[in-house]
Amino acid sequence: MSDINIEPLGSRVLIRPLEQESKTASGLLLPETAKENPQTGEVVAIGDDEEIKLKVNDKVLFAKYMRYRVQVG
């Protein structure tokens, strides 16, 4: 994603979903079909709204069903 220049506007935040574990705490392997959508991510860019209290590289939780999903590359 370093080759792409995306700048969110206003109070928007760009988040890169983090990979989910493929193993449970007890050691069971999860098939791809059993995994949920990623709900944790890393902040890649933030808009210019001064009320946002996030910084780039912060880890965040986000809603399972996001309002906008952008696939780049």
N, C-alpha and C positions, 0 to 999 in steps of 0.2 A: 504494500500500500504506500510505500515511500515514493513511488513514481507518480502517484496521483495526487493532485492538489484539490481537495474538497474543503470548502470553508462554510460551515453552517452559519445561517443568519439569525439575528435576534436571540431568542432564548432556546434555540435548538442545540442539540448535542449529538456528535457523531460517536457511536460506540462500536467497537470491534468485539463481537461475541467470542468468549473464551471456550475452548474445547471442553466438553464434559468428560468426566471419567468413564472409562469403558468397563470398570470393575466396581462392584459394590463394596461396602466396608467389610463384608464378610468374605470377599474374595471371588464372588460369582462374576463371570464375564457377561456383559449385557450385549445382546445383538443390536444392530443399528436400528431395527424397527421398534425396540423397546425404549430407546432413548427419547427424552423429552427435548423440546427446543431449548437452546441455551438461554439461561436466565441471568447469567453473570457476564460482564464484559469489561473492557478497558476503554476509558475515554481517550479518543484519538484527537478530537478537535471540539472546541466550544464556540458558540456564537459570541457576539459583541455585547450582549446584555450584561450589565454590571451586577445584577442580582444573582447570577449563577454562582454557586459556591463550590464549583468543581474545578479541578485542574487536570491538565493532560496527564495521562498514565494512572489516574485514580481508578480503582476497581469499583464497579457499581452493579446493583441489581436492577433489572428492568422487567416490565410486564411481559408475560409469556406471549401475548399477542400484541406486537408493536403496531403503532399507527402507520409508520412508513418503514419499508424495508428496501434497501438499495444494495444491489449486487454490482460490484465493480470488478472488471477484468475477467 
